[in-house]
Amino acid sequence: MEIRWGDLAVIVVYFLGITMAGLWFARRNKSTEDYFLGGRNFPGWAIGLSMVGTSISSVSFLGYPADAYKTTFLRLLPAMTLPLGVLIASIVFLPFFRRGKITSAYEYLEGRFGPGARVYGALIFITQQLVRIGMILWLLSVLIYTLTGLSVEMSIIIAGVFVSFYTIVGGFEAVIWTDVVQTIVLFAGGVFALVFICMNLDGGIMEIFKVGMEHNKFSLAEGLVNPDTGVMTVKENKWNLTLYEKTAMMLLIYGLFNWLMEYSSNQNIIQRYCASKSAKEARKAMWVCVAASIPIWTFFMFLGTALFVYYQANPDPEAYAMLVGQNAAGESVKAEGILPFFSLKVLPMGIAGLVMAAAMAAAMSSLDSSLNAISTVFVVDIYRRHLVKEKDDTHYLKVAKIVAIICAFIMLGVAMIWAKYDGETLQDTNTIIASITMGGLFGLFFLGFITKWGDDRAVFGGVIATVSFSLLMVCKQMGYLGLSDDSFPAIDQYYTGIVGNVIMFLVGFFLGGLFPKKKDRDLTNLTVWTQDKVPLD
């Protein structure tokens, strides 16, 4: 399907605007402090909207509609625990990162446990983010492929080079302000798509609710589509506690663990704590993110259901292929293409371009944040701390940009791998991978925050136990161990991260009490029990 000139014009204008923003902010990057934190002078509302853009990404913009189009609302449940996670984080976690002029989340781990814990935290974060941005870049390339007809590989290269350019050139300040713009654009694009669907259904928005309920699309239970008939079967909705299947209660617990990890140990978030003008502005940013994120996530799930209802009323072979996962020739077709397909085929010229620009904005707001955060963590926690210690700031600024360039190439390679992936839905796969690669970081940070036990020896034991468990689960899932489910039942991979964090905490806590305490350890402001009375800035 060829892109129309009006749609192309909208996208080109958007791309040029983002590029000019990167070049504008490049002039202000005179030090690593500017490049990593933008001078630590951002208002809470801007940081909050930036958090929204970073957390939504194209996994949400394309993944949530795809999930709701193909299945149910089940995977929206983890998002509902965000307010509780942020409440805990704003009270318990934030003070540890606002006291002292830190740049990286993992500086805390060295002060609390030792340099080994800091390096472990940094490496886990870098690994997580490289996998994540590769996935997001692949989704962005799907859009470019749909728009232009270029190969997926060429689309990945074009998208990756563009995002890398303005991020590497503009630094953190460019990331924040372009994220604000991109958040507004992505929401506007989704709204236009939904309004058009409602205008072209006989019953308007009420038709979406009516047909959606008839097909159990709003269910909070797992739905499976029969590839032969297109009919979705919904499993019984369960609220029990179990590690072996997806239940509503367990997904809520998974979500809480995920948000506690995000707001305690994810550099993308901690970097924004540190870049805010004050602790008050940082807290404001957290609640701005909550107030915007949950409605937006729910909206995009609803948009997926609206697309399902639209194509029930207006059948299309290509849309049906995305629903069942394969076309008439038996080739695999991913549901993530449904929103781009609808936009280009149905929406008026110009509006389709805005929706495509919004989807690109969703991707870019995550890619730029992660590239900058990876560069920050590598330089601050590994390169300057352990490899090259006695250079001037100009040297580290150059290294930060070189690291970002290297990460951009790795991102391209990971995206190429994702392009070959064949799975249920990307939202589902993203949840599983995030769970497996948590590495027990939240358990480690939580051990540091709420106890006075443990040092580098305890952390080493916790890391060995957590990594061994995660590898065991991966091998079991892939069939490498030769163990039957009766003798060794596999924990649902959604919950692997939860169990891994619990293992990290319990092993670290046990070994921390077992080993003799080191006499030279100063825990001032490193635990909830040893904080001083000085108010936050």
N, C-alpha and C positions, 0 to 999 in steps of 0.2 A: 504494500500500500504506500503510495507516494505522499510525501508531506506537502501541504499546500503552502503557497508563498506567505500568506498571512501568519500561519502558525510558525513557519521558519523565522519570520521577522521578529516575532515575540521572543523566541528562544535566543536568537542572536543578540537582541538588545539586552536580555538578561545576562547572557554570558559576558558581553562587553562590560556591563556594569560591574559585575563581580571582579573581572580582571582589573579594571581601573581602581577598584577599591584596594586590591592587593598591592598595586603599584603605589597608591597614595600612602598607605600605612608603612610601606617599605622604607620611606624616608625617615621614619621615626624610630627605627630599630638601631639604636646606637650601642646597646649592651645586651647581655644575656637576660638581664632583668626586664628590659623592654620586650625582647623576643619571646621570653617564656611567660611573662605575666602582664605585659602591657602597662607597667608602671604601678600596678596595684591600686588603681584609682577608678574602678568601674562601679556604676550605680547598680543596686540590687535588681531593678527591673530588667536591665540589659543582660546581666548575668543569668537571671531566671529564664528569659526567652532563649538565650544561648543554650542553657541546659535542655530546654524543650527540643530545640532543633537537633542537638546532639543525640538525645535519647530516642527521638522519633525515627530518623533515618529512612532510607528507602525500604528497610525491612518492615517498617510500620506502614509507610505510604503505599507500598505495593503488596507487602506481605499480609497485613491485616485484611484489606479487601479481598485478597486471594483466599485467605483462610475462611472468611465468612461466606464468600461466594461458593466455596467448595464444601465447607463443613458447617460448624456451629460457632457459637460465641464462647466456647469453653476456654480458649486460650486468652481471653480477655481477663479472666479471673485474677491472674497474678498482678495485673496492673492495679486492681482495686485495693491492694495493701500498701500502695505508695504513701498515702497520708500517714499511716502508722509508722512506716519506716522513716519518713522525714521527721516526724515528731521525735522519735528516739534519737535520730542523728543530730537534730538541731540542739538537743539538750545535752546529750552524752558525748557525741563524736566531735562536733565542731570546735569546742574549746582546745582540743589537743593540736589542731592545725592552725588556729589563729594566734596561739601563744608562741612567740618566736617567729622570726622572718624566714619560714621555710618555703621551699619551692616545690619539693616533691613529697608525696604522701609517705614514701618509704624512708625518708629521713627519720620519721618517728620510730620505725622499727629498729634502726640502729641505736637510737637513744635508749630504747626500752630493752632490747635483747642483744644487740651487737651487730657488727657489719655484715655477717653472713645472712642474717634475717633480711637486711636491707637489700642485698643482692638478689636473694630468692624472690622477694616481693616484686622487685623491678623486672626480673626475667619472666615471672608469671604474667605480669601486666603486659609486657611487650608481646609475648606469645599470643595472649588472648586477643589483643588488638590487631595483630597482623592477620589472624584468621578472620576476625570480624570485618575489617575494612576490605579484605579480599572479596568477601561475600557481598558487601554493599556496592563495591565497584562493579561486580558482575551484574547486579541489578540495574545499576546506572547504564551499563553497556547494553542491556536488553532494550532500554528505552531508545538509545541511539540507533541500535540495530532496527528496531521497529520503525523509527522515523526515516531512516536514510537507506535501509537495505544493505548497508555495509556488513561485512562479516562480523561475527561476535568478537573475534580476536582484534580486528581493527578498531571496533567500537570500544573495547577495553582500553586499548592504547590511547585513543583520543581522549577519553574521559579521564584516565589516570594522569596523563600529562597535564591536562588543564587544571585539575584540582590541585595537583602537586605544585604547579607553578605559583598560583596565588597564595597558597599556604606557606611555601618555603620562602617566598619573597616577602610576604606581608607580616608573618609572625602572628603572635597571639592576639594582638589588637585587631588584625584583619579577620581572624577567626571569630572573635566575639561579635563584631558589628555585621559581618556578612551572615553569621548565624541568625541574628535578629531579623534581618531582611528575609532570609530564606524561610524562617518559621512563619512569617506573615504570608509569604507567597505560597507556601505549601498548603496552608489552611484555606486560603482563598481559592486555590485550584480545586481542592476537594469540594468546597461549597458549590462552586459553579457546576461541577459534574452532578452533584446530587440534585440541585435545582432543576437541571435539564431533564434528569430522569423523572422527577415528580411531574414536570410539565407534560411529559409524554406518556404518562400512565393514566388510564381512564379514572382511576380512583385517587390519583395523586399520592401523597405520602401515606395515606391510610391504606392504600393498596399494598404498599410495601409491608406494613405491619400484618395485614390480613394474609397475604400469600406466604410471607415469612413464617408466620405461626402455623399455617397449614402444613408447611414442610419442615417444621421443627428447627428452623434456622436460628432462632433465638435461644435454643436449648443450652444449658451449661453442662451437658454430657457430651461424650465423644461421639462424633458422627463419621461414618464410613460410606463412601460413595461406591456403588456397584458400577464398574466400568462398562458393563454390557447394557444396563438399563438406565443409568444416570440417577437412580433412586438412592437416596441416602438413608441408611439405617442408623438410628440413634440408640446407643447403649443405655442401659438403665442408669439414671442419675444417682450417684452415690456421694455420701458425705462422710464416709468412714475414714479412719486413719490407716493407711497401708503404704508400704514402699513398693508394691508390685503392680500397681495400676494407677491410672490417672483418675482421681476423684476430685470433686469440687473442693473439699477441705484440704487435700494435699496440695492442690495447685495454689490455694491461698497461702499455705505455709511456704511453698516454694517461692512465691512472689515476695513474701516478707523477707526471706533469707536473701533473695536477689537484691532487694532495695537496700537492706542493711549492708550488704557487701558493696553496692554501688556508692553509698554515701559514707562508707568508712575506709575504703581501700582502692577506689578507682581514681586514677590520676586525672581523668577527664573532669571529675567532680571536684576533687580536692584542689586542683589547680584553680578552679573558679572560686572556691572558698578564699584562697590566698590572694586572688586578684581583685576581690571586692574591696571597696573603700574601708569597710569596717565590719566587725562581727554582726552588727545590726543589719547592714546591707547584705551580708552573706545569708543570714536567716531569711531576709525578705526574698532573696533570690530562690531559696529552696521552696518557699511557699508559692511564689509565682509559678515555678515549674509544676508544682502539684495542681494548682488551679487551672493551668492550661493543658497539661498532659493528659489527664484522665478524660476530659471531654473530647480531646482530639483523638485519642485512641478509640474511644467508644464511637465517635463519629465515623472513623474510617472502617471499623467493623460494620457499622450500619450501612456504609456506602457499598461494601461487598455484598450485603444482603439485597440492597437496592439493585445492584447489577444482576444478581440472580433473578429477581422478580422481573426486571426489564426483559431479560432474555427468555423468561417463561412466556411473556406476552409477545415477544418478537424473536422467535427462534432463529438461531444462526449456527451453521455447522461448526464454524471455528470456535465460537463461544462454547458450544456443547463439548467440543474436544477438550477445552481447558477445564471444564467441569469434571469430566470423567478421567482425564489424564492421558488420553491418547486420541489420535485422529483416526480416520477411516482406514488408513494404511497401517495402523498399529504402531505408529511412531509416538514416542513420548511427547506430551505437550504440557507445559507448566502453567498452573493457574495464575502465577504472578504476571502473566501477560494480559490479563483481562482488562485492567484499567487503561493501559495504553491502547489496546485494541479498540475498546469502546470510544475512547477519546478521539482517535483519528478517524474512525468510521462513522461516528454518530454526531459528535459535538460540532457546532458551527466553527468556521474558520476564525482563528484568533483565540477563541475560548479553548479549543483543543491545544493550541500552543501554550496557553497559560497553564493548563493542567500538566502538560509535559515539562514545562519549566518548573512547576511545583514539585514534580517527582524528582527532577534533577536537583532541586534545592534540598529536598529531603536527604538525598544521598550525599551531597557535597557538605552539608552542615555536620555530618558525622565524620566524613573522611578528613576534613581539614582539622577538626578537633583532635582526632586520634593521631594523625601524622605529627602535629605539634607536640602532643603529649608524649608520644614515643620518643621523639627527639629530646624532649626535656628530661625524661627519666633516664635515658641512656647517658646523656652528658653529665647530669647532676649526680646520679646514683652509681654509675659504673666508671665512666671515662674520667671525670674530674676527681672522683673520690678514690679510685684505685689504680687507674692506668697512667694518667698524666696529671700530676698534682700542682706543678709549679709554673703554670703559664699564665699570661695576662688574659683579661676578659675577651679581647678581640679574637684570640685563638679559639676560645670555647664557643664564641658566636659562629665562627666559620665551621667548626666541627659540627655544631647543631644543624646547620644547613646541609652539610654533607651527609649526616646521618639521615635527615629527612629525605634526601635524594635516594639513598640506598633503600630506605624503607618503601619509597614509592615503587622502586623496581620489584621488591619482594611482593608488594601489594598487587602488582600486575601479574606476577606468576601465580599467586594464590587465586586471583580472579579467574585465570585461565583454567585452573583446576575446578573451580566452582561451576564453570560453564559446562563441564562434562558431568556434573552431578545429576543423579536421577533419584528423587525422593518424593515424599508425600506432599508437604508444602514447606516453603522456606522458613516460615515462621516457626513451624514445628522443629525443623532441623536446627535453626538458630538457638532455640531454647535448649535442645539437647546438648549442643556443642558448648554453649555457655555454662551449662551445668557441669560438664566433664572437666572443663579447663579452669574452674574456679581455683583449684590448687589449695584449698583450705585457707585462702587469704583472710576471709572474714573471721574464721576461727582464730587465726593468729592475732589479728588486730584486737579482737574481742578479749582474748586472753591478756593482751597487754593493757587494755583499757580498764578491765574490772577486777584484775587480781594483781598482787604484788609478787607472785611466784613466777619462776621461769627465767632463763637466760638463753644464751646461744646453744647450750647443750640440750636443753629441753626442746627448743625449736627444731634442732636437727632431728631428734627423735620423732617429733610431730610431722615433719616434712617427709621422712622416710615412710611413716605409716600412711600418710595421706596419699602420696604419689603411688605407693604400692597398691592401695585400694583402688584408685582411679584406673591404673593400668589393668588391674584384675577385671574391673567391670568392662573396660573396652575389649579386652581379649575374650571375655565370656560372650559379649554381644556379637562379636565377629566370628565366633565359633572356633577360636584357636585353642581352647583348653580341652575340648572333648568331654566336657562335663554335661550331663543331662540336667534339664530344669528340675527334675525331681530331687536329684542329689545336691544341686547347687542353683537354686532359683535366682534369676537375674533381677536385681533391683531395677525398676523403671529408670531409664537414663535421665528423666527429668529430675530425679531426686538424688542422683549421684553426688551433686555438689553439696546438697544438704548434709548427707552422711559424711562426706569428706571434711566439711567444716567442723562437724561435731567430733570427728576423729582427731583433727588437728587440736582442737581445744582440749579434749579430754587427755590425750597423750601428753601435750605440753603441760597441762595442769598437774598430772600425775608425776611426770619426771621433774617438774619444777619443785614439787614438794619432796621428791626423793633425793635430789642432788643437794649438797651443802650450798648455802647462799654465798655468793662472792661479796666480800666485805667492802669493796670499793665502789659499789653500785649506788648511784644517786638517782632516785626515781621521782624527784620533784617535778610536778606537772606532767608526769607520764602515766599516772593511773588516777582513777576517780577518788582514791583514798589519799593521794599525796598532792592534790592540787592546792596551790596557794590561794590566798584571798584576793589577789589583784584582779580587778575586773578586766574583761576582754576589751580590746581596743575598739 
